[in-house]
Amino acid sequence: MTNKFLNAILRATRKKNAKGQSLAEYGLVLALVAVACITALTTLGGDINKKLLDLATTISNVQVSTTPANP
């Protein structure tokens, strides 16, 4: 009887540890992805900003015709 009880506790403990281990691994992967994103944005941020400013300037310099098209 005691053996069955102890085995049940050991099985339950192993399952909890496996879930905790998976959660820790997901946390580490999430942290690694966050560091990669921050590094990429820091490195490329100035270039992206320049491209967006160039695009905004180009769009603001476009002249729109107010005359209707001939059908």
N, C-alpha and C positions, 0 to 999 in steps of 0.2 A: 504494500500500500504506500509506504513512504517513498519507495523508488519511483512509482508512477507519479507521485506528487512532485518530486524533485525533477524528474524528466520533463514534466509539463512546465515547470517554472523555467528550466533551462531553455526549452523550445521558445517560450514567450520572450525570454530575454534576448535570444539570438535574433528574433524577428525585429524587436525594437532597436537593437544595435544596427541591424542592416538598414533599417529606415533612417536612422540617425546618420549613418555613414553616407547614404545616398544624398541626404539633405546637405551634408557638409560638402560633398563633391559638387553638387549643383551650385552651392555658394561660391566655391573656388572658381568654377567655370564662369559664373556671373561676374566675379571680381576681375578675372582675366580679360573678359570681353570689355568691361568698363574701362580698364587701363588701356586696352588697345584703341578703343574709341577716343578716349581723351588724348592719347598720343597722336592719333591720326588728325584729329581736329586741331590740335596745337600746331602740328607740322604744316598742315594744309590750309589752316584758317585764313592766313593772309592772302593766299592765292585765290581761295574761294571768294573772299570779300572783294578782291579786285575784279574778279570776273562778274560778280553781281553788280558792282558799281558801274562797270562798263556797259552791262546790259541795261541798267536803269537809265544811263545817259543816252544810249542808243534809242531806247523807247521814247524818252522825253523829247528827243530831237526829231522824231517822225512827224511829218506834217500830214494832217488829215484834210482831205478835200471836202468842202461843204456843198459843192454843186452836185445835184442829182445826176445819176447816169442816164444816158438816153436809152429809152426802151426800144 
